[in-house]
Amino acid sequence: MNRFLEHSGAKYPIVQAPMGWIARSQLASAVCNAGGLGIIETSSGETEACMAEIEKMKDLTEAPFGVNLPIMFLKDPAILDHICGSGVKFVTTSAGSPRKFVGPLQEAGIIVYHAVPTVAAAMGCVEAGVDGLIVEGAEGGGFKNPEEVSTLVLLQAIRRQTDIPMVAAGGIADGKGMAAAFALGAEAIQMGTRFVSSAESPVHHNYKQAILDAKETGTYVLNKKASPCIRALKTERTAKIYEDGLMPADTFKGIMDVYFGGDMEASVGLAGQSSGLIDEVKTARQIIDETVAEFFAITERLGAHSAAQEF
């Protein structure tokens, strides 16, 4: 059996990324009810709100779901205690070393996958005892490693070193990307930008439209010489940051105006290169069903090539 499916209990090996403020019960439950694994974010730092979202999920879906713990941004230990006692069985960790969190989470019966951007980070996580990895290539949106490694290369490089289960993330928006990731050793995929632009995503229409309008070259990697390094949609504001080479300290001050007010110049609209592959707002169910159908169509065709030993 697919190890990710065994670990998560999901119907399909498709994960919704934990975007801050966006990945809450409205979106995550829609993903779960469509057979994927919805993830509740905690990177917003709104501990009480995030704990409430975890509880809401129990009323909105009977399917399993997960929670993300971004270690660098955790300010309140109450969220860890809440998760350990909530009945959640799958947690992704990110933005830091998972070493201190693996033990308490696994003792609570929770599977732990950690997000990694390099082979060195992956092997450190394997040593720390995680159950699996979210392998994040440079194509993805949001917070990035300034030393860019594509998903295509990173999956192969990590698989050379370990047989741990891998979820491929970055640059994936459909069944083609899923089939490619599985060919490289992944057992699941994670999509962020694709679900940000879904019908159930709580973000403003302008944000979704900006993703639909973006080309494959429609994002910048910003702040590579400082922290945090991010990938965001091209706008007048992000063009200036890109040209200056440094992101102002107050860049994220207007992030809520971008997400929920639709002012794309108020802050930075985080998104991945897969924006160039997205041209329509679809429901979470449509996205998942079409991804799965395309994946099996591709693997059936490749299987026929293999059986016939012909290209």
N, C-alpha and C positions, 0 to 999 in steps of 0.2 A: 504493500500500500504506500501511496505517497506520504512521506513522513510529515510534511507540513499539515496535510489534512488530518492525519492521526493526532498531531499535536494540538491543532486548533479546533477541530470538530466542524469546520466549515464544509459546505457542500462543494464549493469550487476553490481552487488555489489562487484566489484573487483578493488582495488586501487593499483597503482604502487607507491612504497615508494620513498621518495625524497632524493635519494643518492647524496651527494655532487659531482659536476662536471659531474656525470653520468646521472642524471635525468634532461635531457634537451630535446629540441624539437624533436630530432631524435627518442628517445625512447618513450617519453611521447605521441607524436602524434600517434605512432604505437599502443600504448595501447588504446588510445581514439578511433582510427579507428576500433579497434577490439571489441569495446563495453565497455571497462573498463574506469577507470578514471585515466588519466595520470596526474602526478604532476610535476611541474617545481621546481627545488631546488633553494635556495638562500644561503645555508650554506657555499658555496664556498667563499662568501664575494665579489664576482666579480659582483658588483651591475649593472654596465652598460651592461655587458654580459648577466646577468640574465634577465634584463628588455628587452633586444633584443630578448631573447629566448621566452619570453611571447608573444611578437609581432609576432614572427615567427609561433607560434602555430596557430594563426588565419588564416594563409595561408596554413597550413598543415592539418588542420582538421576542420570540421564543428561541431564536437561533443564538449560538455563541457569539460573543464579541470580545474585543480586546481593549486595552488601555495603554497609552504611551507614557513613559516617564523620561523626560529629557533632563538628564542628571545635572547638567550645568545650570539649569534654570529652576531647579527645585528649591523653593524657599521654606516650604512648610512640610515637616515630616508627617503631618496628619494624612496627607494624600497616600503615602505608602501604607500606613496602618489601615486606612479605609479600603484600599484595594485588596490587601491581604485578607480582610474580613468580609469582602463584598460578594464572594463567590465567583469573581472573574478568574478565568483559567488560562488566559493568554496575555502576556505583557511584552511590549517592545520597549527597549531602553535605547537611549541615544545621547549624543552630546556629552561625552565623558566616559570614564571607565565604569563598567557595570559591576566591578568586583565586590563592592560593599552591598550591592542590592540583590545579587544572584541568590545568596544564601537565604535571606528572609523570604524572598518571593517563592523559591522552590520549596522551602519548608511549609509554605502555605498551599502547596499543591499547584503552583502556577508555572507554566512554561514560559521561558524567557528567551527572546530573540533580540540581539543587539544590532544597531545600525552601524555599518563600517564603510569608510571610503578608501581604505588601503589594505594591502596584505598584512602589514605589520599590526594594524589595529585588529584585523580579523583573528590573527593567531593569538594576540593578547586576550581576546574574548574567549577563544577556545580554551586557553589555559585557565581562564577565570571560571569556566564551567557552564557557559551559556548553552542552551539547547539548540540554537540556530542563529543564523545571521540574516540581517537585511543588508544586502550588498548594494550600496548607493553609488551609482555612477555619476559623473559630472554633468550629465544631461539633465538631471532632475532640477526642480525648482527649490527655492528656499535656501537654508543654510548649507554651505558647501565647504569642501576642503580646497584651499587655494591651489594645491597641486592636483590639477585635474587628471582624472583617469576615467575613461569611458566605461560604461557598463559592460560592453563587449569584451574589453580586455580584463577588467577587474574580476568578472565571474570566472574566467579561465585561470587567472593567476591564483585566485583563492582556491579553486578546485584542485589545482596542482599540489596544494599544501595540506588540504584536509577534506574529509568526506562529510563534514557537518552539513545539515540541511541549509539551503540558501533560498532567500526570497530576493528576486531581482528587482531593482528599483532604479528609475532614471531613464527617460526616453521611451517609455512603453505606454501605448494608448489603445492597443487593439490586439487581436489574435496573432497578427504577424509578429509583433514584439514578444508576445508570450511564447510562441513557438521557437523564436530565436533564443530566448532566455533558457528555455528547457533544453535546447540542443547544447547549451553551454554548461549545463549542470544544475540549473535552478529547479526548484520543485514548487515554486509559486512566484507570482509577480505582485508588486505593489504599484498602484497608480495614484498620483496626487492631482496633477493638473487636469487629467481627464474627469475626475470626480468633482473638482472645484467648479468645473463648467457644466455639471449635471443639473437636471431640473430640480432635484431636491437640495442642492447646495444652497446655503442661506445667504450667499454673497449677492451683492447688487448686480443687476443686469449689465451694467457698464463693464464690470470686471469680467463677467463671462464673455461679453462681446469682444473685449480686448484680447482674450485668449483665442476666440474664433478668428479674429482678424489677423493675428500674428502669423508670420511666416516661420520657417524653420530657423531663420536667423533673427527672430524677433525678441531675443532676450540678451541681456548683458550679464557677465559675471563681474560683480562689483566688490570693491574693497579687498582686493587680493593681498595687499601688503599690510592689512590690519585685521581686526576681528570685530564683528563677524563678516566672513566672506559669504555673499549671497548670489543667487541667480534670480533675476527679476525681468519683467517685461520692459521693453524699450518705450520710454516716454521722454518728454522734455527734461523732466527731473532726473531720471536715471541716466540720460545722455550726459548731463552735466557732471554727475557723480563719476561716471565712467571716464570722462575727459580729465577731471581733476585727479582721479586716482585714489581719492579718499572719501569715505562716507561721513557726512556730518553726524555729530553725536545725537542730534534730535531727529534723525531720519525716520524713526518708527513712531514718532509722536502722533502722526496723523493716520496710522495704519487702519483704524476703525473707519475713518472717512473713506478710505479706499475700499475696504471690504464691504461695508454696509451703507455707505453714503454715495458710492459711485464716482467719487472725485479721484481720478487716476493720477493726478499730480500732487495729491495731498501727502503721499508717502511712496513706498515702493510696492508694486503688485507682484508678489512672488509667483513664479511660474517656470516650468521647465521647457526644454526644446521641443517636447511633444506637442506644444501649442501649435506648431506647424502641421500637425497631423489631425487636428481637431477642427471641424468646420460646422458643427451642429450641436445644439443643446439636446441631450437625450436623457431619459430617466436612468437611474442606476440599474434597473432591470434590463433595459435595452442595452446599455453598455456591457453588462456582464454576459447576457445571453449572446450578443453578437460576438463578443470576444471569445467565448467558449466555442461557438459554432465555427468561427474562422480558424481557431486553433486546431480543431479536429479535422477540418477540411484540409489544412496544410499538412498535418501529420499523416493523414490518410494518403495524400498524394506522395509524400516522401516515403511512406511505407511501401507504396506500389513500386517506386524506383528501387528500393532496397530488395524487394522480392524478385524483381525482374533483373536485378544487377545491371540496370541501365540508367543513364542520365537523361 
